């Protein structure tokens, strides 16, 4: 099973690629530093809920969609 950081990383990478954004573009749109996006995608940092909301907004998706993808990546679906 993946760690939560790895699950967040995979979900973020998936949506960033679907949006055809570079890490720098995503960081600019979300108002965060590019190295922070890189650290999240490498599983080195765990973003706060506020940062996940900023990232979701930059990706033009609902925060709940991002969280759902993280749950699926992590293998723990809650009902």
C-alpha positions as CSV (number, residue, x, y, z in Angstrom):
1,X,0.0,0.0,0.0
2,X,1.2,3.5,-0.8
3,X,1.8,6.1,1.9
4,X,-0.6,9.0,2.1
5,X,2.1,11.3,0.7
6,X,2.6,9.0,-2.3
7,X,-1.2,8.9,-2.9
8,X,-1.4,12.7,-2.8
9,X,1.6,12.9,-5.2
10,X,0.0,10.5,-7.7
11,X,-3.4,12.3,-7.6
12,X,-1.7,15.7,-8.1
13,X,0.5,14.4,-11.0
14,X,-2.6,12.9,-12.7
15,X,-4.6,16.1,-12.6
16,X,-1.7,18.3,-13.4
17,X,-1.0,16.2,-16.5
18,X,-4.7,16.2,-17.5
19,X,-4.7,20.0,-17.2
20,X,-1.5,20.1,-19.3
21,X,0.2,22.3,-16.7
22,X,3.9,22.4,-15.8
23,X,4.8,22.5,-12.1
24,X,5.6,26.1,-12.5
25,X,2.3,26.9,-14.1
26,X,0.4,25.1,-11.4
27,X,2.3,26.8,-8.7
28,X,1.7,30.3,-10.2
29,X,-2.0,29.6,-10.6
30,X,-2.3,28.2,-7.0
31,X,-0.2,31.0,-5.5
32,X,2.4,28.6,-4.1
33,X,6.1,28.1,-4.8
34,X,7.1,25.7,-7.6
35,X,9.5,23.8,-5.4
36,X,6.6,23.1,-3.0
37,X,4.6,21.5,-5.9
38,X,7.7,19.5,-6.7
39,X,8.1,18.4,-3.1
40,X,4.4,17.3,-2.9
41,X,4.7,15.4,-6.2
42,X,7.8,13.6,-4.9
43,X,6.0,12.6,-1.7
44,X,8.3,14.7,0.5
45,X,5.7,17.2,1.7
46,X,2.2,16.8,2.9
47,X,0.0,19.8,1.8
48,X,-2.5,21.3,4.2
49,X,-6.2,21.3,3.4
50,X,-5.9,25.0,2.4
51,X,-3.2,24.2,-0.1
52,X,-5.2,21.3,-1.5
53,X,-8.1,23.8,-2.1
54,X,-5.7,26.2,-3.8
55,X,-4.4,23.5,-6.0
56,X,-7.8,22.2,-6.9
57,X,-8.9,25.7,-7.9
58,X,-5.8,26.1,-10.1
59,X,-6.6,22.8,-11.7
60,X,-10.3,23.9,-12.2
61,X,-11.6,20.9,-10.3
62,X,-13.6,20.5,-7.1
63,X,-11.5,19.9,-4.0
64,X,-13.7,16.9,-3.3
65,X,-12.6,15.4,-6.7
66,X,-9.0,15.8,-5.7
67,X,-9.6,14.2,-2.3
68,X,-11.6,11.4,-3.9
69,X,-8.7,10.6,-6.2
70,X,-6.3,10.6,-3.3
71,X,-8.6,8.1,-1.5
72,X,-8.6,5.9,-4.6
73,X,-4.9,6.1,-4.9
74,X,-4.5,5.2,-1.3
75,X,-6.9,2.3,-1.5
76,X,-9.1,3.5,1.3
77,X,-12.6,4.4,0.2
78,X,-14.8,5.7,2.9
79,X,-18.6,5.5,2.9
